[in-house]
Amino acid sequence: ELYFVPAGQVSGVPALERAREHLDSAGRFSNARFSRRNPDVVVTQEEWPFDENPFIGEKELSGLMILMTMINNWDIRGDANNQVVRAVTSGGQQQRRYLVSDLRGTFGRMGGRISSRSKWKLEDYREEGFIEKIEDGVVHLDYDGFDAGLDRVPLDHARWFASLVGQLTPEQVRRAFEAAGASPVEVDGFATRFVAKITGLQTVVR
């Protein structure tokens, strides 16, 4: 769980190392990210790629692949950014959860052989494509990140995901970007393009 906090103050700060440059002498900070350490969730040393995991062929994995393309997540590498955690449910049962645990390479240009990649750059996010075509019951995604296995999903899986993501309202999408600390211009631009991708997905899978 990660939380964006625009400003605050930490009291009783001990000697710091990495965080020293982000706090002044009184412990004040701005634009910070806090992570909640849940004792019921343990990060393992396991990693998983999109082409080798227990969910191959499942609609949920296809939905995740579509979502990664919607947010232009180009830095997906199973040996680095996808983790497995062990979690204890409210009923006391243990679960293995597969996460895309690093989302920093998003909302910019995915790049390719001749173009550079970017992160959180509105103009680049607006210009990137989303869906290339539908052919023989397969949706070809316009994905140009590190993992080439993210570019094709079955049409019926895409329909299922479209029904889920289509439940988001434009206001909910805007609030998500506001919660991330985006400027008003960024909120409007990123939210508009993301909602347009939802509409585009709904249109092509009909």
C-alpha positions in Angstrom: 0.0 0.0 0.0 1.4 3.3 -1.1 0.2 6.8 -0.1 1.0 10.2 -1.6 1.2 13.0 1.0 1.7 16.5 -0.4 3.2 18.0 2.8 3.8 17.2 6.4 6.2 17.1 9.3 7.9 14.2 11.0 8.8 14.6 14.7 11.6 12.9 16.5 13.5 12.1 13.3 16.7 10.1 14.0 19.8 10.2 11.9 18.8 9.7 8.3 20.6 8.5 5.2 18.6 8.2 2.0 15.7 10.4 3.3 18.0 13.2 4.6 17.7 15.3 1.4 13.9 15.2 1.6 13.5 16.6 5.1 14.5 20.0 6.4 16.0 20.6 9.9 12.5 20.6 11.4 11.4 17.4 9.8 9.2 19.0 7.2 8.7 17.4 3.8 6.7 17.9 0.6 5.5 15.5 -2.1 6.3 12.3 -0.3 5.3 8.7 -0.8 4.7 6.5 2.3 4.5 2.7 2.2 2.5 0.8 4.8 4.3 -2.3 6.0 1.6 -4.9 6.6 2.9 -7.6 8.9 0.5 -10.1 7.3 2.2 -9.6 3.9 5.7 -11.0 3.3 7.7 -10.3 0.1 9.3 -13.4 -1.2 12.4 -13.7 -3.4 10.2 -15.1 -6.2 9.7 -13.2 -9.4 7.4 -13.9 -12.4 7.4 -13.0 -16.1 4.2 -12.5 -18.0 5.0 -15.5 -20.2 5.6 -17.9 -17.4 3.2 -17.9 -14.4 0.2 -19.9 -13.1 -2.3 -17.6 -15.0 -1.3 -18.2 -18.6 -4.5 -18.3 -20.7 -6.7 -16.7 -18.0 -8.8 -13.6 -18.6 -7.4 -11.9 -15.5 -3.8 -12.0 -16.9 -5.1 -10.6 -20.2 -6.8 -7.8 -18.3 -3.6 -7.0 -16.5 -1.8 -6.9 -19.9 -4.3 -4.5 -21.3 -4.1 -2.3 -18.2 -0.3 -2.1 -18.5 -0.7 -0.9 -22.1 -3.3 1.6 -21.0 -0.9 3.2 -18.5 2.1 2.8 -20.9 4.1 0.7 -18.5 7.2 0.0 -20.5 9.5 -1.2 -17.7 8.0 -4.6 -17.1 10.6 -7.3 -16.5 9.7 -10.4 -14.7 13.2 -10.7 -13.3 13.1 -7.3 -11.6 9.7 -5.7 -11.3 7.2 -8.5 -10.8 7.1 -9.9 -7.2 5.3 -12.7 -5.4 4.1 -12.1 -1.8 2.6 -14.3 0.9 -0.4 -12.8 2.6 -2.6 -13.9 5.4 -6.3 -13.3 4.8 -8.8 -12.2 7.4 -9.9 -15.8 7.7 -6.3 -16.9 8.6 -5.6 -18.5 5.2 -2.3 -18.0 3.4 -2.3 -16.7 -0.2 0.3 -16.2 -2.8 -0.2 -13.0 -4.6 1.5 -12.0 -7.9 2.2 -8.3 -8.2 3.5 -5.8 -10.8 5.4 -4.1 -8.0 7.1 -1.3 -9.9 5.0 1.2 -11.8 7.5 4.1 -12.2 8.0 3.6 -15.9 4.4 4.7 -16.8 2.3 7.5 -18.3 5.0 8.6 -20.9 6.4 7.2 -24.1 7.0 3.4 -24.3 9.5 4.0 -27.0 11.0 1.5 -29.4 14.0 1.0 -31.5 14.5 4.6 -32.6 12.6 6.6 -30.0 13.5 7.2 -26.4 11.3 6.3 -23.4 9.8 8.7 -20.9 7.9 8.7 -17.6 5.0 10.9 -16.5 5.1 13.1 -19.6 1.7 14.2 -20.7 2.4 14.9 -24.3 4.1 11.6 -24.8 1.2 9.8 -23.1 -1.3 11.5 -25.4 0.6 10.5 -28.5 1.1 6.8 -27.7 -1.2 4.3 -29.4 -3.3 1.7 -27.6 -4.9 -0.9 -29.9 -3.4 -1.8 -33.3 -6.0 -4.1 -34.7 -8.3 -7.1 -34.1 -7.5 -10.1 -36.2 -8.7 -13.8 -36.0 -10.2 -13.2 -32.6 -7.1 -11.6 -31.1 -6.6 -8.0 -30.0 -3.2 -6.7 -31.0 -2.1 -4.1 -28.4 0.3 -1.3 -29.3 2.8 -2.3 -26.6 6.5 -1.3 -27.1 7.9 -2.0 -23.7 10.6 -4.5 -22.5 8.3 -7.5 -22.4 7.2 -8.3 -26.0 4.7 -10.9 -24.6 2.3 -8.2 -23.7 1.0 -7.3 -27.1 -1.8 -9.9 -27.8 -4.9 -11.0 -25.9 -8.0 -13.0 -26.9 -10.9 -10.9 -28.0 -13.3 -12.5 -25.4 -10.8 -11.6 -22.6 -10.7 -8.0 -23.9 -14.5 -7.9 -23.8 -14.4 -9.1 -20.2 -11.9 -6.5 -19.2 -13.7 -3.7 -21.0 -16.8 -4.5 -18.9 -14.8 -4.0 -15.8 -12.8 -0.9 -16.6 -15.9 0.6 -18.2 -17.4 0.9 -14.7 -14.9 3.7 -13.8 -16.4 7.1 -14.1 -14.4 10.1 -15.5 -14.6 11.7 -12.1 -13.1 8.6 -10.4 -10.2 8.6 -12.9 -9.6 12.3 -12.2 -9.6 11.7 -8.5 -7.0 9.0 -8.9 -4.6 11.5 -10.6 -5.4 14.1 -8.0 -4.5 11.7 -5.2 -1.1 11.2 -7.0 -0.3 14.9 -6.7 -0.8 15.7 -10.4 -1.2 19.4 -11.3 -4.6 20.5 -12.6 -3.3 20.4 -16.2 -1.9 16.9 -15.7 -5.1 15.7 -14.0 -7.2 16.9 -17.0 -4.8 15.7 -19.6 -4.0 12.2 -18.2 -7.6 11.5 -17.2 -9.0 12.6 -20.5 -6.6 10.3 -22.4 -7.1 7.3 -20.0 -10.9 7.6 -20.4 -10.5 7.8 -24.1 -8.7 4.5 -24.0 -11.5 3.0 -22.1 -14.0 4.2 -24.7 -11.7 3.0 -27.5 -11.5 -0.5 -25.9 -15.2 -0.7 -25.5 -15.7 0.3 -29.1 -13.4 -2.2 -30.7 -14.6 -5.2 -28.7 -18.3 -4.8 -29.5 
